[in-house]
Amino acid sequence: MKAKIQKIKILFLLATTILITKTTSGQFVFNGQLIERGEYRHGYGSAIDKEADPAAFISQRLRLEGSYKLSKLTFYTSIQDVRTWGSTSQLNISDNAFSLHEAWAHIQLDTNFSLKVGRQELVYDNSRFLGNVDWALQGRSHDFALLKWVRKNTKIDIGAGYNQDGEALSGNILTVTNQYKTALLFRVEQKLGNFDFSFLVWNDGRQYTKKDSVGNVTDDEIRYSLTIGLPTIRYKLNNTTFSGSFYNQSGKDVKNNTISAIEAGLQVAHVFKFNESKGTQLKITLGGEYLSGTASDNTSTTNNSFAPLYGTNHMHNGYMDQFYVAGRHENSVGLIDGYLKFKYDFSSSAFIGINGNMFNAANEVYNTTGKMDSYLGTEIDFTAGYVLDKSISFQLGYSQMFGTATIQHLQKAKNPDSVQNWAYLMLIIRPNSDKKFIGLYN
């Protein structure tokens, strides 16, 4: 307890020192953010039963960010407090809500090469496979090393991560759940006029252990999966943008099943500009995504379910997070998602949007009586946002899911309510940041 209190005092002292030093040195930059979000959940994540009460709460994230820059070095740290209002006593002296989000150094080796090492966010492309999960208030960061090469319109990143429970005198078994033991990254980004694309290779090693009846480890190994893809394929023609993606997954999952899975997406977006000086415009996006799946009656040792492992999945497949968020719908029948999105900007400071997603299973779904309809349901998402000034913005949303018996069967809903909906209101304070809104479709 005393050690935890002392750590908080030290971090507070560090943040205060950075703020004071900024006024005298100019080499330090201090920043932060505060996000407050109230939510009403009645079917968010999974179909809710008639007998269940909806959930309502207010949660918040506070981040303190400090960076120190020299000619060839940038040192950055971000500490955060994530909590739900009322989850700790008013007379609370210590809790587990305080954590380190990022702590890295970026070293410029020469004109083209640089090295970024430490705890950091990995955010690439549209965050389908690698994202910082900014919607989840705790976010996602990796203990990673990245060698970066940049020249004109070409970027190459090569990186690796190796995870352990902690320092030890013997043994290399990782027990942290939902965490890779080893990871290797290779990524190329290229721009050619109005056309740009990226190429990604991600090797993911997961820890496998076998234990006896008393909990002793009798066998262990690392089982590897490989994801190769074109996360971004994009061509812009005046006010119309054509884009797509493709991934292939192979190797072994942690259960030693052979992986054979793909993701493919295609969309077209057009912007109607009404008043460019004011920023008034309408953007319409039509598209679809296919994520392969495994039939629900599968008895083979092949896993055909695509896994968007470390993506910001809230930004995809509907805002109610019934697919690929927090483990939902993983290793399941896959998904075919057709969508139509409208976003109207009144100005550069205000917008409204409405999205429609139609979901189908990518593989067969069976219950005790036989094969079920592949149609899973339709979701409607309404969002709006307003920027008060360069530091403060507001965001709200309402979503409703019109689910079928098929998705309710997959979610094991016993007596689902006829209305499945979710709503939120958010205050975003982010000084010196261009990210005015959170978790929205690109």
C-alpha positions in Angstrom: 0.0 0.0 0.0 2.7 2.5 1.0 4.8 1.6 -2.1 1.8 2.3 -4.3 1.1 5.7 -2.7 4.8 6.5 -3.1 4.7 5.6 -6.8 1.7 8.0 -7.4 3.5 10.8 -5.6 6.6 10.3 -7.7 4.6 10.3 -10.9 2.8 13.4 -9.9 6.1 15.1 -9.0 7.5 14.1 -12.4 4.5 15.6 -14.2 4.7 18.8 -12.2 8.5 19.1 -12.8 7.9 18.7 -16.6 5.3 21.4 -16.5 7.5 23.8 -14.6 10.6 23.0 -16.8 8.6 23.7 -19.9 8.2 27.3 -18.9 12.0 27.8 -18.5 13.5 25.4 -21.0 11.3 24.8 -24.0 12.8 21.4 -24.5 9.9 19.7 -22.6 6.4 19.5 -23.9 3.6 18.7 -21.5 0.1 17.6 -22.7 -2.8 15.6 -21.5 -6.4 14.5 -22.1 -9.6 14.0 -20.2 -12.4 11.9 -21.6 -15.8 11.5 -19.8 -18.3 9.0 -21.3 -21.7 8.2 -20.1 -23.3 5.0 -21.5 -26.6 3.2 -21.6 -26.3 -0.5 -22.5 -29.3 -2.6 -23.5 -27.8 -5.1 -26.0 -24.3 -3.7 -26.4 -21.9 -6.5 -27.0 -24.4 -9.2 -27.0 -28.2 -9.7 -27.0 -29.8 -8.9 -23.7 -32.6 -11.0 -22.2 -36.0 -9.5 -21.3 -35.4 -10.2 -17.6 -32.1 -8.4 -17.5 -31.8 -4.8 -16.5 -29.9 -2.4 -18.7 -26.6 -1.0 -17.6 -25.8 2.7 -17.2 -22.6 4.3 -15.9 -20.1 7.1 -16.4 -16.4 6.3 -17.0 -13.4 8.4 -17.6 -9.8 8.5 -18.7 -7.2 11.0 -17.6 -3.8 10.9 -19.4 -0.7 13.0 -18.6 1.7 13.1 -21.5 5.2 14.5 -21.5 8.0 14.5 -24.1 11.6 15.7 -24.2 13.3 16.5 -27.5 16.9 16.8 -28.5 18.4 16.9 -32.0 18.3 13.1 -32.5 16.2 11.9 -29.5 12.6 12.1 -28.5 11.7 10.7 -25.1 7.9 10.3 -24.5 5.8 9.0 -21.6 2.1 8.7 -21.0 0.5 7.8 -17.7 -3.2 7.3 -17.2 -6.0 6.9 -14.7 -9.0 4.9 -16.0 -12.0 4.4 -13.8 -15.8 4.3 -13.5 -17.5 7.0 -11.4 -18.2 5.5 -8.0 -16.0 2.5 -8.3 -13.7 3.7 -5.5 -14.6 5.2 -2.1 -14.7 8.9 -1.7 -12.1 8.4 1.1 -10.0 6.2 -1.2 -6.3 6.2 -0.5 -5.1 3.9 -3.2 -6.4 1.8 -6.1 -5.4 0.0 -9.3 -6.7 2.6 -11.8 -3.3 4.2 -12.4 -1.1 2.8 -15.0 1.6 3.4 -17.6 0.3 3.6 -21.2 3.4 4.5 -23.1 7.1 5.0 -22.4 9.4 5.1 -25.4 12.5 6.6 -26.9 12.7 7.5 -30.6 16.3 7.8 -31.9 17.2 9.3 -35.3 20.1 7.2 -36.5 20.7 9.0 -39.7 18.7 10.8 -42.4 16.5 7.8 -43.2 16.8 5.3 -40.3 15.4 5.7 -36.8 14.7 3.4 -33.8 11.7 3.5 -31.6 11.9 1.3 -28.5 9.7 0.9 -25.4 6.0 0.7 -24.6 4.2 2.2 -27.5 1.0 2.2 -29.6 1.1 0.3 -32.9 -1.4 2.1 -35.2 -1.4 1.3 -38.9 -3.8 1.7 -41.9 -7.5 1.7 -40.8 -6.7 -0.1 -37.5 -8.3 -3.3 -38.7 -5.4 -5.4 -37.6 -3.2 -3.1 -35.6 -4.7 -0.2 -33.7 -4.5 1.6 -30.4 -8.1 0.8 -29.4 -8.7 4.4 -28.4 -12.4 3.7 -27.9 -11.6 1.5 -24.9 -10.5 4.0 -22.4 -7.5 2.0 -21.3 -6.3 1.7 -24.9 -3.7 -0.8 -26.2 0.1 -0.5 -26.2 2.9 -2.9 -26.9 6.3 -3.5 -25.5 8.1 -3.3 -28.8 11.2 -2.3 -30.8 10.7 -0.7 -34.2 13.4 0.1 -36.8 11.9 2.6 -39.2 13.1 3.7 -42.6 11.6 6.7 -44.5 12.5 8.1 -47.8 10.1 10.4 -49.8 6.9 8.3 -50.4 8.2 5.0 -49.0 8.1 3.8 -45.4 9.4 0.5 -44.0 9.0 -0.7 -40.5 10.6 -3.8 -39.0 9.8 -4.6 -35.4 9.7 -7.3 -32.7 8.4 -8.0 -29.3 9.3 -10.6 -26.7 7.2 -10.9 -23.6 7.8 -12.4 -20.2 5.9 -12.4 -16.8 9.0 -10.7 -15.2 12.6 -11.2 -14.4 13.4 -14.8 -13.4 16.4 -17.0 -12.7 14.9 -19.9 -14.8 12.0 -20.6 -17.1 10.4 -18.8 -20.0 6.7 -19.5 -19.7 4.4 -16.6 -20.2 1.2 -16.7 -18.2 -0.3 -13.3 -19.2 -3.6 -14.1 -21.0 -4.4 -12.8 -24.5 -0.8 -11.8 -25.0 1.7 -12.9 -27.6 4.9 -14.4 -26.4 6.8 -13.3 -29.5 5.9 -11.0 -32.4 7.6 -10.0 -35.6 6.5 -7.1 -37.8 7.4 -6.2 -41.4 5.5 -3.4 -43.1 5.9 -1.4 -46.3 3.9 1.7 -47.1 4.1 3.2 -50.6 2.5 6.2 -52.3 2.4 6.6 -56.0 0.5 9.8 -57.0 -3.2 9.1 -56.4 -2.6 5.5 -55.5 -1.2 4.1 -52.3 -0.9 0.7 -50.7 0.7 -1.1 -47.7 2.0 -4.6 -47.3 2.1 -6.3 -43.8 3.7 -9.4 -42.4 2.9 -10.3 -38.8 4.2 -13.4 -37.1 2.4 -14.1 -33.8 3.8 -16.7 -31.2 1.4 -17.8 -28.5 2.4 -19.7 -25.4 0.9 -23.2 -25.0 1.2 -25.1 -21.7 -0.1 -28.4 -20.5 -0.6 -29.0 -16.8 -1.2 -32.1 -14.6 -3.9 -32.5 -12.0 -2.1 -30.4 -9.4 -1.2 -27.6 -11.7 2.4 -28.4 -12.6 3.5 -27.7 -16.2 4.2 -30.9 -18.0 4.6 -29.6 -21.5 5.0 -26.2 -23.2 5.8 -24.7 -26.5 5.2 -21.6 -28.7 2.7 -22.0 -31.5 3.0 -19.6 -34.4 0.5 -18.0 -36.7 1.3 -15.9 -39.7 -0.7 -13.0 -41.1 0.2 -11.6 -44.5 -1.8 -8.9 -46.1 -2.5 -5.7 -48.1 -4.1 -3.6 -45.3 -4.5 -0.6 -47.6 -5.2 -0.6 -51.3 -6.5 2.9 -52.2 -7.0 5.0 -55.3 -8.4 8.6 -55.3 -10.0 10.1 -58.3 -11.1 13.7 -57.6 -13.7 13.4 -54.9 -14.1 9.6 -55.1 -11.9 7.1 -53.2 -11.8 3.4 -54.0 -10.2 1.3 -51.3 -9.8 -2.3 -50.2 -7.9 -4.7 -48.1 -6.9 -8.4 -48.0 -5.3 -10.6 -45.4 -4.4 -14.3 -45.3 -3.7 -16.2 -42.0 -2.0 -19.5 -41.7 0.0 -21.5 -39.2 -1.3 -22.9 -35.9 -3.6 -21.5 -33.2 -2.8 -22.0 -29.5 -4.9 -25.3 -29.5 -2.6 -26.5 -32.3 -5.4 -26.4 -35.0 -4.2 -25.5 -38.5 -5.2 -21.9 -39.4 -6.6 -21.2 -42.9 -8.4 -17.9 -42.9 -8.8 -14.7 -44.9 -10.2 -11.1 -44.7 -11.2 -9.1 -47.8 -12.8 -5.7 -47.9 -13.9 -3.3 -50.6 -15.5 0.2 -50.5 -16.1 3.3 -52.5 -16.6 6.7 -50.9 -17.7 10.0 -52.6 -17.6 13.5 -51.1 -20.1 16.1 -52.3 -18.6 19.5 -51.4 -21.1 22.3 -50.9 -19.1 25.1 -49.3 -15.3 24.4 -49.2 -14.4 27.5 -47.2 -16.9 26.6 -44.5 -16.3 22.8 -44.7 -19.9 21.9 -45.6 -20.0 18.5 -47.3 -21.7 15.1 -47.6 -19.7 11.8 -47.7 -21.4 8.6 -48.8 -19.6 5.3 -48.4 -20.7 2.0 -49.8 -18.8 -1.2 -49.0 -18.5 -4.7 -47.7 -16.1 -6.9 -45.7 -15.7 -10.7 -45.6 -14.1 -12.4 -42.6 -13.9 -16.1 -43.1 -15.3 -18.4 -40.4 -15.6 -22.0 -39.2 -18.9 -23.9 -39.5 -20.6 -24.2 -36.1 -20.7 -28.0 -36.4 -17.0 -28.2 -37.3 -15.2 -31.4 -36.0 -12.0 -31.0 -38.0 -8.7 -29.6 -36.8 -8.8 -26.7 -39.2 -9.6 -23.2 -37.9 -11.0 -21.1 -40.8 -11.9 -18.1 -38.5 -10.0 -14.9 -39.3 -8.8 -13.0 -36.3 -8.2 -9.2 -36.4 -5.8 -9.7 -33.5 -4.8 -6.2 -32.3 -7.2 -4.0 -34.3 -9.5 -1.2 -33.1 -12.4 -3.4 -33.8 -15.0 -0.9 -32.5 -14.4 1.0 -35.7 -15.6 -1.9 -37.8 -18.7 -4.0 -38.1 -21.1 -1.8 -36.2 -20.6 0.3 -33.1 -22.5 -2.0 -30.8 -19.4 -4.2 -30.6 -21.1 -7.6 -31.2 -18.3 -8.7 -33.5 -14.5 -9.1 -32.7 -14.5 -6.8 -29.7 -13.4 -8.3 -26.3 -13.3 -11.8 -27.8 -16.8 -11.8 -29.1 -17.5 -13.8 -32.2 -13.8 -15.0 -32.3 -13.2 -18.6 -33.6 -16.8 -18.5 -34.8 -18.7 -18.7 -38.1 -17.1 -15.5 -39.5 -18.9 -12.5 -40.9 -20.1 -10.9 -44.1 -20.8 -7.2 -43.5 -22.4 -5.0 -46.1 -22.6 -1.3 -45.2 -23.9 2.1 -46.3 -22.7 5.2 -44.4 -23.6 8.9 -44.6 -21.7 11.7 -42.9 -22.8 15.3 -43.2 -20.4 18.0 -42.1 -22.2 21.3 -41.3 -18.7 22.8 -41.0 -15.3 21.8 -39.8 -16.7 21.8 -36.3 -20.0 19.9 -36.5 -21.2 16.7 -38.1 -23.9 14.1 -38.0 -23.7 10.6 -39.4 -25.8 7.5 -39.9 -24.5 4.0 -40.8 -26.4 0.9 -41.7 -24.7 -2.6 -41.5 -26.3 -5.8 -42.7 -24.6 -8.9 -41.2 -24.5 -12.5 -42.5 -22.6 -15.5 -41.3 -19.7 -16.4 -43.5 -20.1 -20.1 -42.8 -22.9 -22.5 -41.8 -24.7 -22.1 -38.4 -26.4 -25.2 -36.9 -28.7 -25.7 -34.0 -30.2 -28.9 -32.6 -32.8 -29.0 -35.5 -30.4 -28.4 -38.4 -29.0 -25.6 -40.5 -30.1 -22.0 -39.6 -30.5 -18.9 -41.8 -27.2 -17.2 -42.4 -28.7 -13.7 -41.9 -27.6 -12.3 -38.5 -29.3 -9.0 -38.5 -29.1 -5.3 -39.3 -27.6 -2.5 -37.2 -28.3 1.2 -37.4 -25.8 3.7 -35.9 -26.4 7.4 -35.4 -23.5 9.7 -34.4 -23.0 13.4 -34.0 -20.1 15.6 -32.9 -19.3 19.2 -32.2 -15.9 20.9 -31.7 -16.3 23.7 -29.1 -12.7 24.9 -29.6 -9.3 23.5 -30.3 -9.2 21.6 -27.0 -12.8 20.6 -26.3 -15.3 18.5 -28.3 -18.5 16.6 -27.7 -19.6 13.3 -29.3 -22.8 11.3 -28.9 -24.3 8.2 -30.5 -27.3 5.9 -30.6 -27.3 2.4 -32.0 -30.0 -0.3 -32.5 -29.5 -3.9 -33.5 -32.3 -5.8 -35.2 -30.9 -9.3 -34.6 -32.2 -12.6 -35.8 -32.6 -16.0 -34.1 -29.3 -17.0 -35.7 -27.2 -14.4 -33.9 -29.2 -14.9 -30.7 -28.4 -18.6 -30.9 -24.7 -17.9 -31.4 -24.7 -15.5 -28.4 -26.6 -18.1 -26.3 -29.4 -15.6 -25.6 -32.2 -17.5 -23.8 -35.1 -15.0 -24.0 -33.8 -11.9 -25.9 -35.6 -8.6 -25.6 -37.4 -7.2 -28.6 -35.4 -4.0 -28.4 -31.6 -4.1 -28.4 -30.0 -0.6 -28.2 -27.1 1.4 -26.9 -26.4 5.1 -26.4 -23.6 7.3 -25.2 -22.6 10.9 -24.6 -18.9 11.9 -24.4 -16.8 14.9 -23.5 -13.4 14.9 -25.1 -10.7 17.3 -23.8 -7.5 17.0 -25.9 -5.4 20.1 -26.1 -2.9 20.3 -29.0 -4.4 17.2 -30.7 -6.0 16.8 -34.1 -8.1 13.8 -32.8 -11.3 15.6 -32.0 -13.5 12.4 -32.0 -13.0 8.8 -31.0 -13.8 5.4 -32.4 -15.6 6.4 -35.7 -15.4 4.8 -39.1 -12.8 6.2 -41.5 
